[in-house]
Amino acid sequence: MVDKKQIEQAVLTIIEAIGEDPKRDGLKGTPRRIADMYAELFTGLGVDPKKELVISFDEGHHEMVILKDIPFYSMCEHHFLPFYGVAHVGYIPKGRVVGASKLARAVEILARRPQIQERLTTQIAETVVEALAPSGVGVVIQAEHMCMTLRGVKKPGSKIVTSAMRGTFRSNAATRAEFMSLIGRG
């Protein structure tokens, strides 16, 4: 649970530390607004994404299922600046499939935590493996990081691409190539 009062106090301290007046008209509500924003941005803390994948359907399907271009927003844990982009999640079920919206919800839960992209990619793959026990899972994330855009090297438009392959997506080059081709990265 996010402690909004503690966040408000911390933001008040930051405002003062940069030499601004927290009582100035434009800044009066800023500590509260930032506390509310953090409460929203970090809703994935303490939530188990596997619970989203509990309900599945026995369709006898054994071919690749892909949900691509899942938009997400996360916060880099190193600078507390946003990174955002799209996730592509594919799996090969052993007969049982899950609703597509459930995959998107699992991505959302994991993104709504202080994160690094590499860990987020791995966590999505592991969540699908643990919840669905498929023959294989592939996850690719493309994201732009504001810590590279606003500060540091200042390279807007550059994207980091990460992948996590499990099961047949890792062991079978043809399966991996099919996945990459279908998400437009092949």
Residue, then its C-alpha position, 0 to 999 in steps of 0.5 A: m500500500v502506497d503511503k500518500k502522506q509520506i510521499e507528500q512530505a517527501v515531495l515537499t522536501i524536494i520542492e524546498a531542496i531545489g529552492e522553490d516555494p512550496k506555498r507558491d500558487g502553482l506548487k500548492g497542490t503538487p505534493r498531493r498530485i504527485a502522491d496520487m500519481y504514484a499511487e496510480l503508477f505503482t498499483g502493481l505492487g503486491v498484486d500477483p499477475k498469475k491470478e489474471l491467468v487462472i481462468s483458461f479454456d480447453e480449446g485443444h489448441h496447440e499452435m502459437v497464440i500472440l498478443k502483440d503491441i500491448p502498450f505499457y507505461s512503467m517507472c525506471e527504478h534507477h531515476f523514477l522516470p517513465f519508460y514506455g512502449v509495447a510488449h509482444v507476448g506469445y505462447i504455445p498452449k497445451g490445449r488450454v488458452v487464456g483470454a487475450s485481455k488477461l495477458a494484457r492485464a498481467v503485463e500491466i500489473l508487472a509494469r506498474r512497479p518500479q522496474i527495469q525493462e530486462r526484469l519486466t521482460t523476464q517477469i512476464a515470461e515467467t508469469v505465463v510459464e508458471a500460470l499456463a504451463p505452455s510448450g513455450v513462451g516468447v516475450v519481446i518489449q520495445a521501449e523508450h526510456m525518459c532517463m535517456t531522453l530528458r537527461g544523460v545522453k539525451k537521445p529521444g526516439s532511441k528504444i531498448v529491445t529486450s526478449a525472453m524465450r522459454g521452452t520451445f521458443r528457446s530450443n527451436a529456432a524455427t518457432r522463435a523465427e515464426f514468433m519474431s516474424l509474426i510480431g514484425r521483428g523477423 
